[in-house]
């Protein structure tokens, strides 16, 4: 039993590592989006795009096949989106 538990915990650790790597990729992509928005505007990009954010959340709920319900998926992705938005805001303020 302990051996099986150790294997499962190791699998969770590996999954957590993969999630962290994907969060890194997403945050770097969000910074690239910011750069593109700045270049496409007069330097004052619209960082908060509620329609786009809702579209992402709706799509994730639609394709969700995990045991997590739609409320859980919504909370998780709202947090991810909010943190990426805050990162964009911080980066943009640093450049001002």
N, C-alpha and C positions, 0 to 999 in steps of 0.2 A: 504494500500500500504506500509506504513512504517513497519508494522508488517511482511509483506512478505519479504521486503528488509532486515530487521534484521535477519530473519530466513536464508536467503540466505548468508548473511555475516557470520553468525555463522557456516553454513555449510562449507564455504570457510575456516574459521579459523580451523575447525576440519580437513579438508583435508590438510591444511598446516601443522598442527601438525603431521599428519600421514606421510606426505612427509619427514618432519624433522626426524622422527623416522626411516624411511627407509634409509635416508642418513646416519644416525648414524650406522645402521646395515651394510650398504655397505662399509663405511669407516673402520669399525672394520674388516670386511671380507678382505678388501684390505691390512690391516696390517697383517692379518694372511697369506695372499698370500705372502707378503714380507718375513715373517719368514720362510715359506716353501721354497721360492726361495733361501734364504741365506743358509739354511740347505742343499739344494740340489747342491749348488755350492761351490766354494772355498771362499765364503764370499762376492763375487762380483756379485750380481744378476743383470739380465737384467730387469730393472724396466720399461723401455719404450718398449712396444710390439705393434708396429703399426698394424700388421696383426690382432692381438687379438682385439685391439680397433676398427678396421674397421668392424670386424665380429660382435661385439656387436652392433655397430651403424646400420649396415645393418639389423640385426635381429630385432632391435627395430622398424626400419622403416617398415619392412615387416609385423610385427604384429600390427602396429599402427592402431587403429580404432577410434582415437579421431578426433575432428575437426582441430587439429593442423596438418599442412602439414609436409612433410618429411624434409624440410629445418629446420623447427622449432624443430622437434624431434632430428635432427642431431646436431643442436646447443646446445640443452639442454644436450644431452648425451655426447657431446664433453667436455662440461664444467664439468659435473660430473666426467668423466674419468680423465680429466686433474687435477682436485682438488684431486682426490684419488691418482693419480701418484705423485703429489707434496707432499702429506702427506707421501707416501712411501719414497720419496727421503729425506725428513726432518728426518724421523725416522731412516733411514739407516745412514745418516750423524751423527746423535746423537750417534749412537753406535760405530762409528769409533774413 
